[in-house]
Amino acid sequence: MDEPQSFRIEYVEPLKADDFDGFEADPLGELTPFEKGIHQFAHDQDHLIRLRIGSDSTLIEAFRDVVPVFFDLPGYIAQLRGGQPFRLELPELAQAVVIRPKTGVTATCELRGFGHSDSKVYNVETDATVRSFVSFLSDFLRRAIQAGAVSEVDAAAFMKPLGGLFHSGPHA
């Protein structure tokens, strides 16, 4: 576990739209236009996404797995960059990814099943992991903008808190 492993999040392939009869992104009218657009985009243009840590990979779905945590990701990314741990729950897969910074350079990344003592622990580079999350969010939002689901202004506002993460280090 000494050598840092890679951590990547990448689009794999489109999925057929889920067949939720009468799917409505915001039936109660509680979401902002940006939030509604993200939900609708993920539903209408669902994709398999690969979460790759070292030699292990897990396939997740944009609609079922990413959207429930999407709006929390900037906070999680900032926590990691700030040296704090976070836990990313993937309830549809009954898994969690727990990332705990060890030093300013590395972090442990644990893949854990819910209710199981089994887990796999990897050593990852903190900055590379942060960049992978930021790159994934940027790609997700770029696709949502191209689909007309969200505006560039709203996407930029969502990403703004992440813009200064590397002000004293390498650029994302």
Secondary structure, DSSP 4 states (H G I P E B T S, - for coil): --SPBPEEEEEEEE-PPP--TT--S-TTS-S-HHHHHHHHHHHHT-EEEEEEETTEEEEEEIIIIIHHHHTTHHHHHHHHHTT--EEEEEGGGTEEEEEEE-SSSEEEEEEEETT-S-EEEEEEEHHHHHHHHHHHHHHHHHHHHHTTSS-HHHHHHHHGGGTTTTTTS---
